[in-house]
């Protein structure tokens, strides 16, 4: 999940008087008294285990019809039932009035997740003809009051106010501040929350930080998470597109970490629906942050940054023209490879190659797989032990002057020759041009993707989570931004945590591929046939076929004048 970022903005939306909640009785998750209205639907639920992984099966009958939720089975031996969201639910007017439920979306500094979620919730509730008021809370003096007002949130209509007053008066605080800000301000946030209220997160980072300190959440509040599988701008953009085409939107995962009154699961699922998520997957808060932070540093941002830089240097040093090299790398990955994997899976990339091209793919795949896994394995363990989380917190504190040392904010990552070449390539690209399918690039990229999948699988993550973090977020949410305007436009529209991780880990992938993988190819090292055989028969392909059925019904559109991205990136010359 890639959503939180830059300075000064704190979006909060409290005071929601009744929310869009699917009425669910999830045996083992929600007590029977959570069924607020038996007139709308009956529910059944099951928890099944297969291959040591837990999945959630939900079947909901609305007025005798299977309409709100739909079953997808045999996800690599794991039965899976996931919710159909947004128009299927909102269009049937499924609204639960849960008394005087106030909801706050609290923040202290800006995040790209915050404005996207606030606007999506507000718009969903309007479609549902709900009386809920979505309120933004900002710290006093924040420069973001102007932006909030421009988005339609005002003090006059009760949808804009002070952050701490907002949290204090709310029964649900959706805290979407940056991870570093959460680490520095969680005590104050907790102190302002009411007993028996709900803390809502879109990332498990705070849990990891508390665990590293030997601490936990207050025991008198519920803690839930809804984690969109894409950056904030994607969450908003696909939601807007989904107003016209049902099923558009960013899928989400949800977690119930702590439930003090039996209502937490309903709240989490309602939140996901109101965000516009076509499908919602179950996870845990701990598994989410491990998988999410790792994925950002891997194929989503950091690793793909590293491999394209390494490949550009290799191709041009071997005599390839710069613009052709860029097309054979970035245009290839963000165009034809992204489109093919998104709609047909990784095997379709391989099967579309000629026999000669497969030989080149095989050499690149065989040489790159284990070097990529080396860094990915290290990265996962750094996240799991808390080291990477501490690194993010410390980096956030270096953004400001302290101890007599200057401030070190994040610098630019798109000013080198490669990315200037990219500007020229994009300027002459024909509409709909997906670029060439270059086999060596495909072999390196798919090897990276498979290595990331294998680490997550061995660490016990579910296939829905593995595929979302290793495949879907990349091809359906992130790569389209690099295709539109280059690397920085993709990376820097993401959270502070993601941006830091990309900058930190990209050089590691660049170095290991250059020093190990490419050297092995040049020496004509023997191709590891077992690796290739395992790739062709891996059960992840079956799971990916199922997940492909759950992809958004439209491809995300990133127009040149996009107004749904971070403000400082809207007018930049990409």
C-alpha positions in Angstrom: 0.0 0.0 0.0 1.5 3.3 -1.1 -0.3 6.2 0.2 1.0 8.6 2.8 3.3 11.5 2.1 4.6 15.0 2.3 4.7 17.8 4.7 2.1 19.9 6.5 -1.2 18.3 5.5 -3.4 16.6 7.9 -6.7 15.3 6.7 -9.3 14.0 9.1 -12.8 13.1 8.5 -15.0 12.7 11.6 -18.6 13.1 12.4 -20.1 10.5 10.2 -23.6 9.7 11.3 -24.2 6.3 9.9 -21.9 4.6 7.4 -22.1 2.3 4.3 -21.6 -1.1 6.0 -22.2 -4.4 4.3 -24.3 -6.3 6.9 -22.0 -9.3 7.6 -22.2 -12.0 10.1 -18.7 -13.5 9.9 -18.6 -16.5 12.1 -15.5 -16.2 14.2 -15.0 -12.5 13.4 -18.2 -10.8 14.4 -20.6 -11.7 17.1 -24.3 -12.3 16.1 -25.4 -9.1 17.6 -23.5 -7.2 14.9 -26.2 -8.1 12.4 -28.1 -4.8 12.5 -30.8 -5.5 10.0 -31.9 -9.0 9.0 -34.2 -7.5 6.4 -31.4 -6.8 4.0 -29.4 -10.0 3.8 -28.4 -13.2 5.4 -24.8 -14.2 5.6 -22.5 -17.2 5.9 -18.9 -17.3 6.4 -16.1 -19.8 6.7 -12.5 -19.7 7.4 -10.5 -22.4 5.5 -6.9 -23.3 5.7 -4.8 -24.7 2.9 -1.1 -24.8 2.4 -0.8 -23.3 5.8 -2.5 -20.1 4.7 -5.7 -18.6 6.0 -8.4 -17.3 3.7 -11.8 -15.8 4.3 -14.9 -17.1 2.4 -17.9 -14.8 2.5 -21.2 -15.5 0.9 -23.9 -12.8 1.2 -27.5 -13.1 0.1 -29.3 -9.9 -0.5 -33.1 -10.4 -0.8 -32.4 -13.9 -1.8 -29.9 -13.0 -4.5 -26.2 -13.5 -4.6 -25.4 -9.9 -5.5 -23.2 -8.1 -3.0 -20.5 -10.7 -2.8 -19.2 -13.2 -5.3 -17.2 -16.4 -5.0 -13.9 -17.0 -6.6 -12.5 -20.5 -5.9 -9.3 -22.5 -6.4 -6.9 -19.7 -5.9 -3.9 -22.0 -5.9 -5.7 -24.5 -3.7 -7.2 -21.7 -1.6 -10.9 -21.0 -1.8 -11.5 -17.3 -1.7 -14.7 -15.3 -1.5 -14.2 -11.6 -1.8 -16.6 -8.7 -1.8 -18.0 -6.9 -4.8 -17.8 -3.2 -3.9 -19.0 0.3 -4.7 -21.8 0.4 -7.2 -23.0 -3.1 -6.5 -23.5 -2.2 -2.9 -24.2 1.5 -3.1 -26.5 1.1 -6.0 -28.8 -1.2 -3.9 -28.9 1.4 -1.1 -27.4 -0.9 1.5 -27.0 1.6 4.3 -26.7 0.9 8.0 -27.6 3.6 10.4 -25.5 2.8 13.5 -26.8 5.4 15.8 -24.7 8.5 16.3 -21.5 7.1 15.0 -18.9 9.9 14.5 -15.9 9.1 12.4 -12.7 11.0 12.2 -9.9 10.6 9.6 -7.1 12.2 11.5 -3.8 13.6 10.3 -1.1 16.0 11.3 0.8 16.3 8.1 -0.1 15.8 4.5 -0.6 12.4 2.8 -1.6 11.6 -0.7 -3.8 8.9 0.8 -5.8 11.4 2.9 -7.3 13.7 0.2 -8.1 10.7 -2.0 -9.9 8.8 0.8 -11.7 11.8 2.1 -13.1 12.7 -1.3 -14.0 9.1 -2.1 -15.9 8.6 1.2 -17.7 11.9 0.8 -18.8 11.1 -2.7 -19.9 7.5 -1.8 -22.0 8.8 1.0 -23.6 11.3 -1.2 -24.5 8.6 -3.7 -26.0 6.6 -0.9 -28.0 9.6 0.3 -26.4 9.3 3.7 -26.5 12.0 6.4 -22.8 11.3 7.2 -20.6 14.4 7.2 -17.0 13.8 6.1 -14.8 16.2 8.1 -11.2 17.1 7.5 -9.1 17.9 10.5 -5.9 20.1 10.1 -3.5 21.4 12.6 -3.9 25.1 13.3 -2.0 27.2 10.8 -1.7 24.4 8.3 -1.2 25.6 4.7 -3.5 22.8 3.7 -6.7 24.6 4.7 -6.7 26.2 1.3 -6.4 22.9 -0.5 -9.1 21.3 1.7 -11.5 24.2 0.9 -10.7 23.9 -2.8 -11.8 20.2 -2.5 -15.1 21.3 -1.0 -14.4 20.9 2.7 -15.2 24.0 4.7 -15.7 25.2 8.3 -19.1 26.6 7.4 -20.6 23.2 6.5 -18.9 21.4 9.4 -16.5 19.4 7.2 -13.2 21.2 8.2 -11.7 21.9 11.6 -8.9 21.4 14.0 -7.3 18.0 14.1 -7.3 17.5 17.9 -10.8 18.7 18.4 -11.8 16.4 15.5 -10.2 13.3 17.1 -11.6 14.1 20.5 -15.1 14.2 19.2 -15.0 11.1 17.0 -15.8 7.5 17.4 -13.7 6.5 14.4 -10.3 8.2 13.8 -8.9 7.3 10.4 -5.2 8.2 10.9 -3.5 8.6 7.6 -0.5 10.7 8.6 2.9 9.8 7.4 4.6 6.9 9.1 7.3 9.0 10.7 4.6 11.4 12.0 2.7 8.5 13.5 5.8 7.4 15.3 6.3 10.9 16.7 2.7 11.7 17.6 0.9 8.4 18.4 0.9 9.2 22.2 -0.9 12.5 21.6 -3.3 10.8 19.2 -4.2 8.1 21.7 -4.7 10.6 24.5 -7.3 12.5 22.4 -9.3 9.4 21.4 -12.4 8.4 23.3 -12.6 5.1 25.1 -14.3 2.4 22.9 -13.7 4.4 19.8 -12.0 3.0 16.7 -8.5 3.8 15.3 -8.5 3.3 11.5 -5.2 2.9 9.6 -4.3 2.3 6.0 -1.0 0.8 6.8 0.4 -1.4 9.6 3.5 0.7 10.2 2.4 2.0 13.6 2.0 -1.5 14.9 5.6 -2.4 13.8 6.9 0.8 15.5 5.1 0.0 18.7 6.3 -3.6 18.7 9.9 -2.4 18.2 9.4 -0.4 21.4 7.7 -3.2 23.3 4.4 -1.2 23.3 0.9 -1.8 22.1 -2.3 0.1 21.3 -4.5 1.2 24.2 -6.7 -1.7 25.2 -9.9 0.4 25.3 -10.1 1.1 21.6 -10.6 -1.0 18.5 -7.9 -1.0 15.8 -8.7 -1.7 12.2 -7.1 -1.2 8.8 -8.3 -0.8 5.2 -5.3 -0.7 2.9 -5.9 0.2 -0.8 -3.5 -1.6 -3.1 -2.2 1.5 -4.8 -1.0 5.0 -4.2 -3.4 7.8 -3.2 -3.7 9.3 -6.7 -4.6 5.9 -8.1 -7.3 5.4 -5.4 -8.9 8.7 -6.4 -8.4 8.4 -10.2 -9.9 4.9 -10.5 -12.7 5.9 -8.2 -13.6 8.8 -10.5 -13.4 6.5 -13.5 -15.6 4.0 -11.6 -18.4 6.5 -11.5 -18.9 5.7 -15.1 -17.8 2.0 -15.2 -18.8 -0.3 -12.4 -15.9 -2.3 -11.0 -13.3 0.4 -11.5 -11.4 1.2 -8.3 -8.4 0.0 -6.3 -8.8 -3.3 -4.4 -8.1 -3.2 -0.7 -7.1 -5.5 2.1 -8.7 -5.2 5.6 -7.5 -6.2 9.0 -9.1 -6.2 12.5 -6.3 -6.0 15.0 -8.3 -5.2 18.1 -12.1 -5.3 18.5 -13.6 -4.0 21.8 -17.3 -4.2 20.9 -17.7 -6.6 18.0 -18.3 -3.9 15.4 -14.9 -3.5 14.0 -15.2 -5.8 11.0 -18.4 -4.1 9.8 -16.7 -0.8 10.1 -13.7 -1.9 8.1 -15.7 -3.5 5.3 -17.9 -0.5 5.1 -14.9 1.8 4.8 -13.5 -0.3 2.0 -16.8 -0.3 0.1 -17.1 3.5 0.5 -13.5 3.9 -0.9 -14.7 2.2 -4.1 -12.8 -1.0 -3.7 -14.2 -3.6 -6.1 -12.7 -6.4 -4.0 -11.6 -6.6 -0.4 -9.1 -9.2 1.0 -8.6 -10.3 4.5 -5.1 -9.9 6.2 -3.6 -9.1 9.6 -2.1 -5.8 10.5 1.3 -7.4 11.1 1.3 -9.3 7.8 0.2 -6.1 6.0 3.1 -3.9 7.1 5.7 -6.6 6.5 4.4 -7.3 3.0 3.7 -3.6 2.2 7.0 -2.0 3.3 8.9 -4.9 1.7 6.9 -4.6 -1.6 7.6 -0.9 -1.9 11.4 -1.5 -1.6 11.0 -4.4 -4.1 9.3 -4.6 -7.4 6.8 -1.8 -6.8 9.4 1.0 -6.6 13.0 0.4 -5.3 13.9 -2.7 -7.3 12.3 -1.6 -10.6 14.2 1.7 -10.2 17.4 -0.3 -9.7 17.0 -2.7 -12.6 16.0 0.0 -15.2 19.1 2.1 -14.3 21.3 -1.0 -14.5 19.8 -2.1 -17.8 20.1 1.3 -19.4 23.8 1.5 -18.5 24.3 -2.0 -19.9 22.5 -1.5 -23.2 24.1 1.9 -24.0 27.6 0.7 -23.0 27.1 -2.2 -25.4 26.3 0.3 -28.2 22.5 0.6 -28.2 21.2 4.1 -29.0 19.9 5.9 -25.9 16.3 6.3 -27.0 16.1 2.7 -28.2 17.6 1.6 -24.9 15.0 3.5 -23.0 12.2 2.0 -25.1 13.6 -1.5 -24.6 13.6 -1.0 -20.8 11.1 1.5 -19.4 8.6 1.5 -22.3 8.9 -2.3 -22.4 8.2 -2.7 -18.7 5.5 -0.1 -18.2 3.9 -0.8 -21.5 3.6 -4.2 -23.1 4.9 -6.2 -20.0 2.6 -4.4 -17.6 -0.4 -4.8 -19.9 0.2 -8.4 -20.5 0.8 -9.4 -16.9 -2.2 -7.4 -15.7 -4.6 -9.1 -18.1 -3.1 -12.4 -18.8 -0.3 -13.1 -16.3 3.5 -13.7 -16.4 3.3 -16.8 -18.5 1.7 -14.9 -21.3 4.8 -12.7 -21.5 7.0 -15.7 -21.9 4.7 -17.5 -24.3 4.5 -14.5 -26.6 8.3 -14.7 -27.3 9.8 -16.5 -30.2 12.1 -19.5 -29.5 15.2 -17.3 -30.1 13.8 -14.6 -27.8 13.0 -17.3 -25.1 16.7 -18.2 -25.1 17.6 -14.6 -24.3 14.8 -14.4 -21.7 16.0 -17.6 -20.1 19.6 -16.4 -19.8 18.5 -13.1 -18.1 16.0 -14.9 -15.8 18.5 -17.5 -14.7 21.2 -15.0 -14.0 19.0 -12.5 -12.2 16.7 -14.6 -10.0 19.0 -15.4 -7.1 20.8 -12.0 -7.0 17.4 -10.3 -6.8 16.3 -12.8 -4.1 19.5 -12.1 -2.1 18.5 -8.4 -1.7 14.8 -9.1 -1.3 15.4 -11.7 1.5 17.6 -9.2 3.3 15.0 -6.5 2.9 12.1 -8.6 4.2 14.1 -9.5 7.3 15.0 -5.9 7.9 11.3 -5.0 7.8 10.3 -7.9 10.0 12.8 -7.2 12.7 12.0 -3.5 12.9 15.3 -2.3 11.4 13.7 -0.8 8.3 11.0 0.9 10.4 13.5 2.5 12.6 15.4 3.7 9.5 12.2 5.4 8.3 11.6 7.1 11.6 15.2 8.4 11.8 15.2 9.6 8.2 12.0 11.6 8.8 13.8 13.4 11.7 16.7 14.3 9.4 14.3 16.3 7.2 14.8 19.1 9.6 17.8 20.9 11.1 18.9 19.4 14.5 22.0 19.0 16.6 23.7 21.7 14.6 23.5 19.7 11.4 21.6 20.8 8.3 18.3 19.4 7.0 18.5 16.6 4.5 15.2 16.3 2.7 14.8 13.8 -0.2 16.4 14.9 -3.4 15.5 14.5 -7.1 15.8 11.1 -8.8 15.0 12.0 -12.4 17.7 14.4 -13.4 20.3 12.0 -14.9 20.7 11.4 -18.6 18.5 8.3 -18.7 15.4 10.2 -17.5 16.1 13.2 -19.8 16.1 10.7 -22.7 12.8 9.4 -21.4 11.3 12.9 -21.7 12.2 12.8 -25.4 10.8 9.3 -25.9 7.5 10.2 -24.3 7.2 13.4 -26.3 7.2 11.4 -29.6 5.2 8.3 -28.3 2.1 7.6 -30.3 -1.1 7.1 -28.4 -1.7 3.5 -27.5 2.0 2.6 -28.2 2.9 -0.1 -25.6 6.5 -0.3 -26.6 8.6 -3.3 -27.7 8.8 -6.6 -25.8 12.5 -6.9 -25.3 13.3 -10.4 -24.1 16.3 -9.6 -21.9 14.4 -6.9 -20.1 11.5 -9.2 -19.7 13.7 -11.9 -18.2 15.2 -9.6 -15.6 11.8 -8.1 -14.6 10.0 -11.4 -14.4 12.8 -12.9 -12.4 12.5 -10.1 -9.9 8.8 -10.6 -9.6 9.1 -14.3 -9.1 11.9 -13.9 -6.5 9.7 -11.4 -4.5 6.8 -13.8 -4.7 8.9 -16.7 -3.4 10.2 -14.8 -0.4 6.6 -13.8 0.6 5.4 -17.3 0.1 8.1 -18.8 2.3 7.3 -16.2 4.9 3.7 -17.4 5.1 1.8 -14.7 3.3 -1.5 -15.6 1.6 -1.7 -15.6 -2.2 -4.1 -12.7 -2.3 -1.5 -10.6 -0.4 1.5 -11.9 -2.3 -0.1 -11.2 -5.7 -1.4 -7.8 -4.7 2.0 -6.6 -3.4 4.2 -8.3 -6.0 2.1 -8.0 -9.1 -1.2 -6.1 -9.0 0.1 -2.9 -7.3 2.9 -2.7 -9.8 1.1 -3.3 -13.0 -2.3 -1.8 -12.2 -1.4 1.2 -10.0 2.2 2.2 -10.2 3.8 1.4 -13.5 1.2 3.5 -15.4 2.6 6.6 -13.6 6.1 5.8 -14.7 4.8 5.2 -18.2 3.1 8.6 -18.2 5.8 10.8 -16.8 8.9 8.9 -15.7 10.3 7.4 -12.5 10.0 10.4 -10.1 6.3 10.8 -11.0 5.7 7.2 -9.9 7.9 7.2 -6.8 7.2 10.7 -5.5 3.4 10.3 -5.7 3.8 7.6 -3.0 4.2 7.8 0.7 7.3 9.2 2.5 8.0 5.6 3.7 7.9 4.3 0.1 9.9 7.2 -1.3 12.6 6.7 1.3 12.7 3.0 0.7 12.9 3.3 -3.1 15.9 5.7 -2.8 17.6 3.4 -0.2 17.2 0.0 -1.9 17.3 0.9 -5.6 21.1 1.1 -5.7 21.4 -2.3 -4.0 19.5 -3.9 -6.9 21.4 -1.9 -9.5 24.8 -3.0 -8.0 24.0 -6.7 -7.6 22.6 -7.1 -11.1 25.6 -5.3 -12.6 28.2 -7.2 -10.5 26.6 -10.6 -10.5 23.8 -11.2 -13.0 25.1 -9.4 -16.0 28.6 -10.8 -15.4 27.2 -14.3 -15.4 25.4 -13.6 -18.7 28.5 -12.2 -20.3 30.5 -15.2 -19.2 27.8 -17.4 -20.7 27.2 -19.2 -17.4 25.1 -22.3 -17.6 21.3 -21.6 -17.5 19.6 -23.0 -14.4 17.0 -25.3 -16.0 15.4 -26.1 -12.6 14.7 -22.4 -12.1 13.0 -22.2 -15.5 11.0 -25.3 -15.0 9.9 -24.1 -11.6 8.8 -20.8 -13.2 6.7 -22.4 -15.9 4.9 -24.7 -13.4 4.6 -22.4 -10.4 1.2 -22.5 -8.8 1.3 -18.7 -8.5 0.2 -18.6 -12.2 -3.1 -20.2 -11.3 -3.6 -17.7 -8.5 -2.8 -14.9 -10.8 -5.4 -16.1 -13.3 -8.0 -15.8 -10.5 -6.8 -12.4 -9.4 -6.9 -11.2 -13.1 -10.6 -11.7 -12.9 -10.7 -9.2 -10.0 -8.7 -6.5 -11.7 -10.4 -3.1 -12.2 -12.7 -3.0 -15.2 -10.7 -0.1 -16.7 -7.0 0.7 -16.9 -6.0 3.7 -14.9 -5.8 6.9 -17.0 -3.0 9.4 -16.2 -3.7 12.5 -18.3 -1.0 15.1 -18.9 -2.8 17.7 -16.7 -3.6 15.2 -13.9 -5.1 17.1 -10.9 -5.3 14.1 -8.6 -1.6 13.9 -7.9 0.6 15.6 -5.3 0.3 19.4 -5.8 4.0 20.0 -6.4 4.0 17.4 -9.2 1.0 18.7 -11.1 2.9 21.3 -13.1 6.3 19.8 -13.1 7.9 19.3 -16.5 7.9 15.5 -17.0 
